[in-house]
């Protein structure tokens, strides 16, 4: 058992730090199984802990002090971030759900939770994209990269290039094993995205190969140039992943906004739209394409391939990137 103190003690017996207590309680709840689920809940819990410690948060470090008002305040904070364009509704809902689950693991009951994350946010998630993705124009991406580099944000520029060229998630770009990917690009002409993947989907059981083009080669080359000394990714040896989020990613968002890019995730959608056009020779539906009417089988083939390349297990998720079928 991960309990380190009395069950009625600080953080319900799971230690002095809120950031440590949540993941330990989750491991107890799942009995050492479901690694991907525990990892996903833990990452979202740590986002909640960072808010708790921030100026906007309540400044607490003991789960016994978390009540429904604290959770409601966190929901209000997430709602503001979503409306600002820095977070997807689905991500905000997932974060609230994970806080609910972690609180249940810590407390051993369901007494402190938000009954409905969607109602708490006053927003409904949509599985279909209705806004044209920003960042589709490679010239705009170059302008963003130049703006970041001019402000000594070269690692953030590498994240932008990797996300746009490969469709990687933010976490995947930061944790990408750059020497391995470069070797695969040179030797095989394709790369296998494995590091930082969602839900523990990595290894031989979950290959995710993407064909290499000049944009990918350029992004990998630049990322290796700016990778900190001794590191295989974009995290320095003395840093953690969350240090990079705090010190590199967060300051870069203002520059992205100034360059008409509302977030890194838009680049993933831009990649998906580009791949849709390459596969079907039709523009993506969100860009006005009519492939789903002209050739439904080809449209489905493209969505299946894009789903694979983005690391999703379901074809219907692609509608959130390229638009729905007409």
C-alpha positions as CSV (number, residue, x, y, z in Angstrom):
1,X,0.0,0.0,0.0
2,X,1.1,3.5,-0.7
3,X,-0.3,5.0,2.5
4,X,2.5,6.7,4.4
5,X,0.5,7.9,7.4
6,X,-2.8,7.6,9.2
7,X,-5.8,7.6,6.9
8,X,-7.2,10.7,8.6
9,X,-3.9,12.5,8.3
10,X,-2.5,15.0,5.9
11,X,-3.7,14.2,2.3
12,X,-5.6,11.3,3.8
13,X,-2.4,9.5,4.7
14,X,-0.8,9.7,1.3
15,X,2.1,12.1,2.2
16,X,2.8,15.8,2.7
17,X,2.6,16.8,-0.9
18,X,-0.6,17.1,-2.9
19,X,1.3,16.3,-6.1
20,X,2.6,13.0,-4.6
21,X,-0.6,12.0,-2.8
22,X,-2.9,12.0,-5.8
23,X,-0.9,9.6,-8.1
24,X,-0.2,7.3,-5.1
25,X,-3.9,7.1,-4.3
26,X,-4.7,6.3,-7.9
27,X,-2.2,3.5,-7.9
28,X,-3.8,2.0,-4.9
29,X,-7.3,2.3,-6.4
30,X,-6.3,0.5,-9.6
31,X,-4.1,-2.0,-7.8
32,X,-1.1,-1.5,-10.0
33,X,-3.0,-2.2,-13.3
34,X,-4.2,0.2,-16.0
35,X,-1.0,2.1,-16.2
36,X,-2.2,4.3,-19.0
37,X,-5.4,5.3,-17.1
38,X,-3.4,6.0,-14.0
39,X,-0.9,8.1,-15.9
40,X,-3.6,10.1,-17.7
41,X,-5.5,10.8,-14.4
42,X,-2.2,11.7,-12.6
43,X,-1.2,14.2,-15.3
44,X,-4.5,16.0,-15.1
45,X,-4.3,15.9,-11.3
46,X,-0.9,17.6,-11.4
47,X,-2.5,20.3,-13.6
48,X,-5.0,20.8,-10.8
49,X,-2.3,20.9,-8.2
50,X,-0.4,23.6,-10.2
51,X,-3.6,25.7,-10.2
52,X,-4.0,25.2,-6.4
53,X,-0.5,26.6,-5.9
54,X,-0.9,29.5,-8.4
55,X,-2.1,33.0,-7.7
56,X,-5.5,32.2,-9.1
57,X,-5.8,29.1,-6.9
58,X,-6.6,28.6,-3.2
59,X,-3.0,28.0,-2.2
60,X,-3.6,24.7,-0.5
61,X,-1.4,21.5,-0.3
62,X,-3.7,19.2,1.6
63,X,-6.5,17.3,0.0
64,X,-8.5,17.5,3.2
65,X,-9.0,21.2,2.5
66,X,-10.5,20.5,-1.0
67,X,-14.2,21.0,-0.9
68,X,-16.9,21.5,-3.6
69,X,-16.2,25.2,-3.6
70,X,-12.6,24.6,-4.5
71,X,-13.7,22.3,-7.3
72,X,-16.2,24.9,-8.6
73,X,-13.6,27.6,-8.6
74,X,-11.3,25.3,-10.6
75,X,-14.1,24.7,-13.1
76,X,-14.6,28.5,-13.4
77,X,-10.8,28.8,-14.1
78,X,-10.9,26.1,-16.8
79,X,-14.0,27.7,-18.3
80,X,-12.1,31.0,-18.7
81,X,-9.1,29.2,-20.3
82,X,-11.4,27.5,-22.8
83,X,-13.1,30.7,-23.7
84,X,-9.7,32.3,-24.2
85,X,-8.9,29.6,-26.8
86,X,-6.0,28.0,-24.8
87,X,-7.8,24.7,-24.0
88,X,-10.3,22.4,-25.7
89,X,-13.7,21.8,-24.0
90,X,-12.9,18.1,-24.0
91,X,-9.6,18.6,-22.3
92,X,-11.2,20.8,-19.6
93,X,-13.9,18.1,-19.0
94,X,-11.3,15.4,-18.8
95,X,-9.4,17.4,-16.2
96,X,-12.5,17.8,-14.0
97,X,-13.3,14.1,-14.4
98,X,-9.8,13.2,-13.3
99,X,-10.0,15.4,-10.3
100,X,-13.2,13.7,-9.3
101,X,-11.6,10.3,-9.7
102,X,-8.5,11.3,-7.8
103,X,-10.5,12.8,-4.9
104,X,-12.5,9.6,-4.7
105,X,-9.2,7.6,-4.5
106,X,-7.8,9.9,-1.8
107,X,-10.9,10.1,0.3
108,X,-12.3,6.6,-0.2
109,X,-15.7,8.0,-0.9
110,X,-17.7,10.2,-3.4
111,X,-18.5,13.0,-1.0
112,X,-16.5,15.7,-2.7
113,X,-16.9,15.9,-6.5
114,X,-18.5,17.8,-9.3
115,X,-21.5,15.7,-10.3
116,X,-21.3,16.8,-14.0
117,X,-18.1,18.3,-15.5
118,X,-20.0,19.5,-18.6
119,X,-22.6,21.3,-16.4
120,X,-19.8,22.7,-14.2
121,X,-18.2,24.2,-17.3
122,X,-21.5,25.3,-18.9
123,X,-20.1,24.0,-22.1
124,X,-20.8,21.0,-24.3
125,X,-17.9,19.2,-26.1
126,X,-18.4,18.7,-29.8
127,X,-16.8,15.9,-31.8
128,X,-16.9,17.9,-35.1
129,X,-14.7,20.9,-36.0
130,X,-16.5,24.0,-37.1
131,X,-13.6,26.4,-37.3
132,X,-10.9,26.4,-40.0
133,X,-7.6,25.3,-38.4
134,X,-5.0,28.0,-38.0
135,X,-1.4,27.3,-39.0
136,X,-2.2,25.5,-42.3
137,X,0.0,28.0,-44.3
138,X,3.6,27.0,-43.9
139,X,4.6,30.7,-44.5
140,X,2.6,31.6,-41.3
141,X,4.4,28.8,-39.4
142,X,7.7,30.2,-40.5
143,X,6.7,33.7,-39.3
144,X,5.7,32.1,-35.9
145,X,9.1,30.3,-35.7
146,X,11.0,33.5,-36.6
147,X,9.0,35.5,-33.9
148,X,9.8,32.8,-31.3
149,X,13.5,32.7,-32.2
150,X,13.8,36.5,-32.1
151,X,12.7,36.3,-28.5
152,X,15.1,33.5,-27.7
153,X,12.3,30.9,-27.6
154,X,14.1,28.4,-29.8
155,X,12.7,25.3,-28.1
156,X,9.2,26.6,-28.4
157,X,10.0,27.2,-32.1
158,X,11.1,23.5,-32.3
159,X,7.8,22.4,-30.8
160,X,5.9,24.4,-33.4
161,X,7.8,22.9,-36.3
162,X,7.4,19.3,-34.9
163,X,3.7,19.7,-34.3
164,X,3.0,21.1,-37.7
165,X,5.3,18.7,-39.6
166,X,4.2,15.5,-37.8
167,X,0.9,16.1,-36.1
168,X,2.4,15.3,-32.7
169,X,0.6,16.3,-29.5
170,X,2.4,19.0,-27.4
171,X,3.6,16.3,-24.9
172,X,4.9,14.2,-27.8
173,X,7.0,17.0,-29.3
174,X,8.6,17.8,-25.9
175,X,9.5,14.1,-25.1
176,X,10.3,13.0,-28.7
177,X,13.5,10.9,-28.9
178,X,15.2,13.1,-31.4
179,X,18.3,10.9,-32.2
180,X,16.1,7.9,-32.8
181,X,13.6,9.7,-35.0
182,X,16.5,11.2,-37.0
183,X,18.0,7.8,-37.5
184,X,14.7,6.4,-38.6
185,X,14.1,9.3,-41.0
186,X,17.5,8.8,-42.6
187,X,17.5,5.0,-42.7
188,X,13.8,4.1,-43.2
189,X,12.2,7.3,-44.6
190,X,9.6,7.1,-41.9
191,X,9.4,7.7,-38.2
192,X,7.6,5.9,-35.3
193,X,6.1,8.3,-32.8
194,X,6.4,6.5,-29.4
195,X,7.5,9.0,-26.7
196,X,4.9,10.9,-24.6
197,X,2.0,9.2,-26.3
198,X,-1.4,9.3,-24.8
199,X,-2.7,6.5,-22.5
200,X,0.5,4.6,-22.5
201,X,0.1,3.7,-26.2
202,X,3.8,2.9,-27.0
203,X,6.1,0.1,-28.1
204,X,5.7,-2.6,-30.6
205,X,2.1,-3.2,-29.7
206,X,1.2,0.3,-30.8
207,X,3.3,1.4,-33.8
208,X,2.6,4.9,-35.3
209,X,4.7,5.3,-38.4
210,X,4.7,8.5,-40.4
211,X,6.3,8.9,-43.8
212,X,9.1,11.5,-43.8
213,X,9.1,14.6,-46.0
214,X,11.3,17.8,-46.1
215,X,9.2,19.5,-43.4
216,X,9.8,16.6,-41.0
217,X,13.5,16.5,-41.8
218,X,13.8,20.2,-41.3
219,X,11.8,20.1,-38.0
220,X,13.9,17.2,-36.6
221,X,17.1,18.9,-37.7
222,X,16.2,22.2,-36.0
223,X,15.0,20.4,-32.8
224,X,18.3,18.5,-32.5
225,X,20.1,21.9,-32.8
226,X,18.2,23.4,-29.9
227,X,18.0,20.3,-27.8
228,X,19.8,21.0,-24.5
229,X,23.3,19.5,-24.1
230,X,23.2,15.8,-23.1
231,X,19.5,15.5,-23.7
232,X,17.7,13.3,-26.3
233,X,14.6,15.5,-26.3
234,X,13.7,19.1,-25.6
235,X,14.0,18.8,-21.8
236,X,17.3,19.7,-20.2
237,X,18.9,17.2,-17.8
238,X,18.1,19.5,-14.8
239,X,14.5,20.1,-15.9
240,X,11.2,18.2,-15.6
241,X,8.5,18.0,-18.3
242,X,6.4,20.4,-16.2
243,X,9.4,22.9,-16.0
244,X,9.3,23.1,-19.8
245,X,5.5,23.7,-19.7
246,X,6.0,26.5,-17.2
247,X,9.1,28.1,-18.5
248,X,9.0,27.5,-22.3
249,X,5.5,26.7,-23.4
250,X,3.5,29.1,-21.3
251,X,5.5,32.3,-22.3
252,X,5.3,31.2,-25.9
253,X,1.5,31.2,-26.0
254,X,1.4,35.0,-26.0
255,X,3.7,35.0,-29.1
256,X,1.5,32.5,-30.8
257,X,-1.6,34.6,-30.1
258,X,0.1,37.7,-31.5
259,X,0.8,35.6,-34.7
260,X,-2.9,34.5,-35.0
261,X,-2.4,31.0,-33.7
262,X,-4.6,30.3,-30.7
263,X,-2.7,27.2,-29.5
264,X,-0.3,24.4,-30.4
265,X,-3.2,22.0,-30.9
266,X,-4.2,24.0,-34.0
267,X,-1.0,22.8,-35.7
268,X,-2.1,19.2,-35.2
269,X,-5.4,20.0,-36.9
270,X,-3.5,21.8,-39.7
271,X,-1.4,18.6,-40.2
272,X,-4.5,16.5,-40.4
273,X,-6.1,18.7,-43.0
274,X,-2.9,18.6,-45.1
275,X,-2.7,14.8,-44.9
276,X,-6.4,14.6,-45.9
277,X,-5.7,16.6,-49.1
278,X,-2.6,14.5,-49.9
279,X,-4.5,11.3,-49.5
280,X,-7.7,12.2,-51.3
281,X,-6.6,15.1,-53.6
282,X,-9.5,17.0,-52.2
283,X,-9.5,19.8,-49.6
284,X,-10.5,18.8,-46.1
285,X,-14.2,19.2,-45.4
286,X,-13.5,22.0,-43.0
287,X,-11.8,23.8,-45.9
288,X,-14.8,23.3,-48.2
289,X,-13.8,19.9,-49.7
290,X,-16.5,17.6,-51.1
291,X,-14.7,14.2,-51.0
292,X,-17.2,12.6,-48.7
293,X,-19.9,13.3,-51.4
294,X,-17.7,12.4,-54.4
295,X,-16.1,9.2,-53.0
296,X,-17.2,8.1,-49.5
297,X,-14.8,5.1,-49.5
298,X,-11.8,7.4,-50.2
299,X,-13.0,9.8,-47.5
300,X,-13.1,6.9,-45.0
301,X,-9.7,5.7,-46.1
302,X,-8.2,9.1,-45.4
303,X,-9.9,9.4,-42.0
304,X,-8.6,5.9,-41.0
305,X,-5.0,6.8,-42.0
306,X,-5.1,10.1,-40.3
307,X,-6.6,8.5,-37.1
308,X,-3.6,6.1,-37.1
309,X,-1.0,8.9,-37.7
310,X,-2.5,11.1,-34.9
311,X,-2.4,8.2,-32.4
312,X,-6.2,7.8,-32.1
313,X,-8.0,4.5,-31.9
314,X,-11.2,5.7,-33.5
315,X,-11.9,7.0,-36.9
316,X,-14.8,9.3,-35.8
317,X,-12.3,11.4,-33.8
318,X,-10.8,12.7,-37.0
319,X,-13.9,14.9,-37.5
320,X,-12.6,17.1,-34.7
321,X,-9.6,17.9,-36.9
322,X,-10.7,17.9,-40.6
323,X,-14.5,18.4,-40.2
324,X,-17.5,16.1,-40.5
325,X,-18.9,14.2,-43.4
326,X,-21.4,16.1,-45.5
